Amino acid sequence: MNNTSVKFGILLPTREAVMASRADPANLYRLAERAEALGFHSVWVGDSLTARPRIDALTTLAAVGARTQHVRLGTAIFLAALRHPVLLAYQLASLDWLSGGRVDLGIGYGRPKESASEHEFEILGLDPNARMKMSEEIVQVMRRLWRESDVSHRGKFTQFDHVTLEPKPAQSGGVPIWLASNNVEPGLKRVARLADAWINNLKSPEVFAECLQKIRNYAADAGRNADSIQPGIYFTLAAGGPEAIVEGQKFLAEYYKRSYEAVANAMLCVTGSWTEVIDWMEQYIKAGARTVVLRFAARDQLAALDTCAEALNRRGLIA
């Protein structure tokens, strides 16, 4: 296994800042700056309007981008369907231009049949049941606006004439689009048709490998280069001794407002010693993951980051 081809990123705790009623943004800045100094490839932020209040995703990335030089700036994940595609394309192009071409847009769709998630769409006058198709159209519109001038569009959800967007993104072809999907056939097919990269929180490395192969097969069927779609994994962890594990489980229970057991049943959450946690991580890497977005279930995120970097370094996973 070529460990040098694996990139590690961290999630910035924009939700935790609200949960803890912390008005000082310095912790977010320090975490991003420290991640860059330690050799991490990327920093990521989540997105929610009202369901799980947090600091706005794109505003956070703009602020962090001004304080870093090389680390990439990603969303994991972003509810694109809550935004108008022309305005969103403009914001992302400006952010990419300002940051020197460092933006990755990870798009998700909210939790189906969850009242708080659906309410986010309803308060904006949007149909939550249409969020998948809306997101697909948004991706198509944004890519045209990033690559072309004098764009006109007649879609199901958006119509406009003669739009030229400036500035264009710094990255040739526009901001890379990551699409979220677990083991759901329509979602995997969407990744294969539209995505530059794939992100998920699948609980099994074996299922991850099966889904990745499906994506590659679907991409080939669609006439795409299957290897052009970069596979990633969103990896929530609480690592260390018994106290760190208990703290992490409590953190996640408070975050999702349900028991840790229910959280762990619904998504990938790994707890244990650093050796045990990285063993799990390496199973996903062996299954094909090339970007690992680490989300620390910990109160002291900076300490967790430092300890994680040491553990990854000992395993030869990060320089």
Summary of the structure (lengths in Angstrom):
residues: 319
radius of gyration: 19.0
end to end distance: 15.8
largest distance: 60.1
contacts: 1055
relative contact order: 0.13
helix: 48%
strand: 18%
